[in-house]
Amino acid sequence: MEILHLPTELLLQVPQYLTNIEDFTNLSSCCRTFRRACSNISPNTILRLAVASSRVFFRPDPHFLIAATARQVSDWALLSNENTEALHQAFQGGIYTLLALCEDKAGLTMDDVRRLHASRFSLINPISDMIDRCAGPQWTFTPDFWEGGVSNPATIFLEPVRALFQIIIYGELFASTMQAFLEPKMPLPRFDQEFRMAFIKYCIPDSMCKSYTGVTVLKVGPYVKDDIEPMLDQASDQVGLDYLLTCRTWRESWAKVRLEIGPDFDDVPRQMMWESAVQTQGLEGLEMLRPGGLERWRSRLELMRKNIENLPIESRPKECRYGLSGRFYCWESPDMAAEITVTIAPYWGEI
């Protein structure tokens, strides 16, 4: 019996036994019968096939697919305390453990896959090139680097594409938490700063990320040397991101976006919140940095700013201080730059 003569219910099961996304696309394009069969495949199966091809078609691996599904996993985690703890445990396991949770709980459609690959050219490549020029290898090769060629020379290592995806994943995971702070009258669930810093500590490993007063870094995940995670003496992603997120080029790029919507705030809590709210929007939020991309976001940004402007004093985020002297601090609301400063405080010496 020819395979196409099999009962329809059996043909519909064939895509579930494929090895990777390339097999799926080849099968779906071979004939109308299998195209119909592939059109009924579940989003979770497509994601499983994509994960199997992540080192070929979805680089950087595993960050690309985590960025594509992190918002789904974040929404799932906020449904219950058990789910929240499962995500926290995934953070502690490291970036590949987080991918495994995404593979288990999320899904992708082929339209999602096409949209993600289109974003590589419209958003990811140009923004990662900007990062490269302000904190990556292009930046370090600036003529007279140490003699005035750049405004703030430093000895750091930053892989631009990976750094961009780390920023994207943070936004996808915690955009809903930022929304909860923007709408304090709504009973919206949210992740606290300790939870957010767990993502930074274990999914963005750094040799300078160590325990000190108020901050605990467990010997788990990337801090247990094995064949899966990189050796920590080669990891400096948090230090690199700390430089990037506070460098003039990055800050001024986002300041231009904010000033198109309205003036900055005079008080620190609301200004911090305004700066971070604009940047914590995940992959699609990068459109704001591209020519003409702000218009699609204008109404949302205007509403964000209005919510922040009208926040009563008691609802404004408060500082959370760490170290013996309380020198290092972040906020109750999401602020990736401040949270990284806390997690790598030992890099600065006095803790």
N, C-alpha and C positions, 0 to 999 in steps of 0.2 A: 504494500500500500504506500502510495506517495504521501509525503508529509502534509501536503496541502489538502489531502482528502480526510485527514483526521477530524474528529468532531470539534466544533468551535470551542467548547469548554477546555479541550486539551491545548488547542493552539493559543488560547489566551494565557496559558500557564508557561509557555516557552520563554518569554522575556525574563521570568523570575530566575531562570537557570543560566543566564548569560554571565560572562566573566567581568566585563567592563563596559564603559559607556561607548567605546568604539564598536564593540560587537552589537550593541543596541542600535546605534545609528545605521550600521550596515544592514542589520536585519530589517529595520523599519523601512529601508529604501529598496529592498530587493523585490517586493511585489505588493499589490494592494491588500492581499489577505493578511500578510504579516504587518503591514502598516496599520491596519485596523486593530490587530492584536496588540501592537505596541502603543496604540493611542489610549488603551485602557490600563496601562501600567500605573502602579501607585507612585506618588512622589517619593516615598521612602525608598522604593526599589531603585528609582533613578538616582537618588542620592548615593545609595550603596554602590551602584555601578560607577558613579563619578568618583567616589572615594578610591575605588580600585584603580582608577586612572589618574589620580591626583598628581602624581609625580611627573606625568607627561602633559596633561591637558589643563590642569588647574594649579599652576604654580603661582606664587610660592606655596609649597606643600608644608604643613597642612592649613596654612593661614587662609588661603583663598576660600576653601569650602567652609571653614568656620565662619568667616565673615559673611558668607552667603546664607548661613542658617542660624547664626547666633541670636538674632532677634526672636526667632521661633522658640529657641531653647530658653531664652530669658523669660518670655511670656509663660512658657510651661512651668518654669521654676517658681514663678510668683503665684502659682495656683495653690500651693500648699507648703507647709514647713518641711515636709518630707522631700518634696521636689527641690526646694531651696538647698537643703543639705546635700542632695545628690549632685547638684551643680557645684557646690562648694568642694565636695570630695573630688569632682572632676578637675577643678582648678588645681588642687593640691597634687594631682597626678601628673600635671604638666600639659603641654599643648596637645600632645597626641591623645591623652585621655579625654581632653575636652572634645576633640574631634570624634572620638568614639561615642560620647554622649550625644553629640549632634547627629551622628549617623543613626543612633537609636531612636531619637525623639523628634527629628525634623524631616523635611523632605524638600525636593526640588521638582519643578516641572521642566519640560524642555524649553518652554518660553523663558523660564528663569535662567536656564543655562545660556540661552542666546543673549538675553539681556546682560548677564554677567560678562560674557565675552565682548559684547559691544562696549561695556564700560571700561574694559582694559584700554581701549584706544581713546575714548572720550574723557575719561577721568583718571584712571590709574597711572597710565604712562606719563601724561603731562604733570600730574601732581608729584609723582615720585621723582621726576626730573627736577622739579622745583626743590624738593628735599635734597636731592643729590647736590644741587648747586649751593645750598645754604648750610649743609651739615654732612654731606657725603663725600665720596672720593673726588668728584669734580671740585668741590670746595677746597679739599686739601691740596689739590694741584694748582690752586691759584698762584700766579707768579708773586714772589716775595711774600709768601704766606705769613712768615714770622716777622717780617719787617714792614708791616703796614698794608700788606696786600688784602687782608680781610680785617673787619672791625674788631673781631673777638676771637683770635686764634686759640685753639685748644687741641690737646691730644685725645681724640676720641675715635672710636670706630662705629660707624653707622651704616648698615645695609639699607639703602633707601626704600626698596620695595617692601621688605619685611617690616620696616619701621612704619610705613604707611598703613599696612594691613593691621598692625598692632593698634594703631590709632582707630582704624575703622572698626575693629572688633570691639574695642572699648565702647565706642559709640553705639554699636548695635546692641550690646549687652545692657547698657545703662541709660539709653535714651528714655525708656519708660520711667526709670527712677527720677530722671531730671523732670519729666512731665509731672510726676507726683509732687515735686517741690514747687513747680509752677502753679499747681492747682491745689493748694493746701486744704481747701474746703471740701474737696472730693476725697473719699476714703480709698485712695489708690495705694496698692502695695508697692514697696520699694526695697532696694538693697541698701544696707548701711555702708559706711566708709570702710569698715573692717572687711566686709565681704568683697567690696570692690578692690581693695588692696591685695586680697588673696589672689585675684586674677593677675594683678601686676607682679606679685612676688613669684608665683609659680609658673605662669604662662609666658612671662617675659623675663626669663632668668638672668641674673647678673651676679658676678662674684662679689660685688659690693653690697648686695642685699643680705644683711645679717641681722641677727637678733640684737636688740638693745632695749632700754627701758620703754615699755609700752608697745613694742613691736616684737613679735615672735615669728621666726622663720624656721619651720620644721625641716628636718633632714628627710624629706620625701620628694617624690617626683624628680624634677631636674637637679635637686641637690643630693641625689643618690646617683653616683656615677655608674652608668651602665652603657649598653650598646645602643640605647634608644635616644636618649637626650644628649646634647652636646656637652663636652667637658666644660665645667664652670670657669676654668682659668682662661677660656677663650670667649666667655660670654660677657658682653658689656652693653647689652641692649637698653637697659634702664638708664645708664649713664648717657648713652647716645640720645635717647629720647628726651631726657632732661635738658640736654643742650638744645635740641631741635625745638621743643615746645616753648622755650624761653628766649630763643634767638630773635633778633630784630626782624629778619625777613618774614618768619612765620607769624609773629605777632602783628606786624603791620599789614600782612595780607588779610588777616581776619578783622583787623580794626577797620579796614576799608569797607568790609561787608557791614559791620555794625553801624558805621556812621552813615551808610546809605539808608538806614532805618530810623535812626535817631541818635541824639547825643549820648555819651556815656554818663554813668551815674556818679555822683559825688561821694557816696558812702561805699566802703569796701565790700560789705557782704552782697549788696545788689549788683555792684559792678563785676565782682567775681562771678556771680551767678549768670549775668548777662554774657560775659565772655565765654564761659563754659557751655552755656545752653546752645549758643550758636555752633560751637565746635563738636558737641556731642550728638551728632545726628547720623552717624554711620556713613555708609558708602554713598548714598544719594546726596548727603549733605555736602560732599565735595563739589557738587555742581556750583555752589556759591562762589567758589574760587575761580571758576572758568568764565570766559567772556560771555555775557548774556545769561549766565546761569542763575543770577540772583532773582530775576523776575518770577521764576517759578516758586521761589521761597518767600517772596516779599510778604504776602499776607500772613503766612505762618510766623515769620519773624516779628512782624508788627504785633501779633497777638502775644507772642512770648514777651516782648518788651513791655507791653501794656500790663501783663500779669505781674512781671517783676516790679514795675513802677508802683503797682497798687498793693504790693505785699505789705501786710502790717508788720511792725517791728518784731512781734513775737513769732512770726512765721518765717523770718529770714534765717538762712542757714547759719549755724554757729561754728566757731573754730573747734577743732579737735587737736590738742597739742600732745607732743611726744618728746621723749628724752628727759634727762634729769632736770634740765633748765626750761623745758617746754619750748625750746628754740624752733623746733620743726613742727609744722602744723598743716593740716588740710581742712576740709569743710565737710559738714554733714551732707551736702549735695555733691554730685559728681564734679570732679575737677582733676583730670588726669595728671596735669603738670604738678599740682600740689601733692597729690598722692604719691607720685614717683619721687618727689623730693623727700618725702617721709620714708619710703621704703629703702632708699639708698643713703640715708643720713650718715652711716659710717664712712661714706666716701668723703664727707666734708670734715671728718676728724672729731670735732667736739660734739658728743652726744650725751 
